[in-house]
Amino acid sequence: MTATHPQPASLQAWADVDLDAYRENIRTLAALAPDAQLMAVVKANAYGHGLAPVARTAREAGADWLGVATLDEALALRAAGDEGPLLCWLATPGADFAAAARHDVEVTASSPEQLGEILAADALPRVQLKVDTGLGRNGAFGDQWTDLVAAAVRATAGGAQLTGVWSHFACADEPDHPANDAQETRFHEAVDELRAAGLEPGLRHLANSAALMTRPSSHLDLVRAGIATFGLPPDPAMPHDVDLTPVMTLRARLAAVKRVPAGQGVSYGYRHVTERETTLGLVPIGYGEGVHRAATGRAHAWVHGHRVPVVGTICMDQMVVDLGDLPAERGDVVTLFGPGAGGEPTAVEWAEASGTIAYEVVTGLGGRIQLTHSSDHGGIR
Ligand SMILES: *Cc1c(COP(=O)(O)O)cnc(C)c1O
């Protein structure tokens, strides 16, 4: 259950981030892999939840590591005061690896060329190596791994510190997919090759949220958990019995409420026409805030303890809900999604209505939505 936090009357559209739920999720997930370290992945503004407060809470909850995609994200964490172990993994030529070393950010080399760029920064870096075990995305693939290992032997001889080797799953949210076993096998081969070249791999890691929840064999030395820390399933169809609480609740105040007769077209293109006299409520959130227009005609909201349909085309700044005969006034709070415990729609439902995954629903939010962070310890902060 999420506590109801007081919301300032000045807020028009906001996403409340329940840091207590986040903290609890981190603890629950860490307990699933007691022998591994936990990396809380906070890339993309902590999946839309707000980088600095989420990162701080992750550390408080005992996350050993934070993980981000880009070096800029890592430096933003340092600027926000974070000092713990921190890894990033996505860089293009020209990245400021000297700044990474200066700020004690560990970087990832996904190819011999990239390792060369890291070494050229003229600082003694702490570097991890990424092997593509079958995702077909980033990481050294096939023979390139052999070249990367050779380059790493030279780099460590020159003073670079190799602190980890890692890879990423393609199909971990389908636990029975044969790619999972194949990738794990390939990963161990890659580590063996590294050892055969005389290098200690440091931290070996492979598991994302889905693998953390379903594949203990993949936990190794560290697990990288993103979506599950925010209380959302990697895939709603993925079987699991892990008790997580969704962290984000998306709310707004009704900007207008009006009674309309039967037969009234609603919003652009009249894709909805009222069947009877009803009350319409105007929600000041639209695709400018990252809500998918594709959810038009398919999504629901929650007003005064009732589920109400979103009707008519979702616009740039706003959408309309059909309140029926509910007594509602301008300024009343409408919830688009939340934990679901009270019956309100969830981010997973919005994902289904939008033809996407919950990752994109929360990460894509922005525009004029304000993020509020609440905790039973400190209220809004
Ligand atoms: C985003 C990401 C993760 C976290 O994935 P989730 O499915 O959100 O747990 C882990 N590792 C890497 C390399 C990533 O890019």
The ligand as an SDF file (V2000), in Angstrom:
LIG
                    3D

 15 15  0  0  0  0  0  0  0  0999 V2000
   18.5490   -0.8440  -18.7060 C   0  0  0  0  0  0  0  0  0  0  0  0
   19.5720   -1.8740  -18.4150 C   0  0  0  0  0  0  0  0  0  0  0  0
   19.4170   -2.7340  -17.3200 C   0  0  0  0  0  0  0  0  0  0  0  0
   18.1660   -2.7790  -16.4650 C   0  0  0  0  0  0  0  0  0  0  0  0
   17.1880   -3.5150  -17.1710 O   0  0  0  0  0  0  0  0  0  0  0  0
   15.7650   -3.7950  -16.4720 P   0  0  0  0  0  0  0  0  0  0  0  0
   15.0860   -4.7090  -17.4360 O   0  0  0  0  0  0  0  0  0  0  0  0
   15.1010   -2.4810  -16.3900 O   0  0  0  0  0  0  0  0  0  0  0  0
   16.0580   -4.3910  -15.1640 O   0  0  0  0  0  0  0  0  0  0  0  0
   20.4420   -3.5870  -17.0160 C   0  0  0  0  0  0  0  0  0  0  0  0
   21.5630   -3.6130  -17.7620 N   0  0  0  0  0  0  0  0  0  0  0  0
   21.7370   -2.8200  -18.8410 C   0  0  0  0  0  0  0  0  0  0  0  0
   22.9720   -2.9100  -19.6300 C   0  0  0  0  0  0  0  0  0  0  0  0
   20.7440   -1.9290  -19.2130 C   0  0  0  0  0  0  0  0  0  0  0  0
   20.9230   -1.1580  -20.2860 O   0  0  0  0  0  0  0  0  0  0  0  0
  1  2  1  0
  2  3  1  0
  2 14  2  0
  3  4  1  0
  3 10  2  0
  4  5  1  0
  5  6  1  0
  6  7  2  0
  6  8  1  0
  6  9  1  0
 10 11  1  0
 11 12  2  0
 12 13  1  0
 12 14  1  0
 14 15  1  0
M  END
$$$$
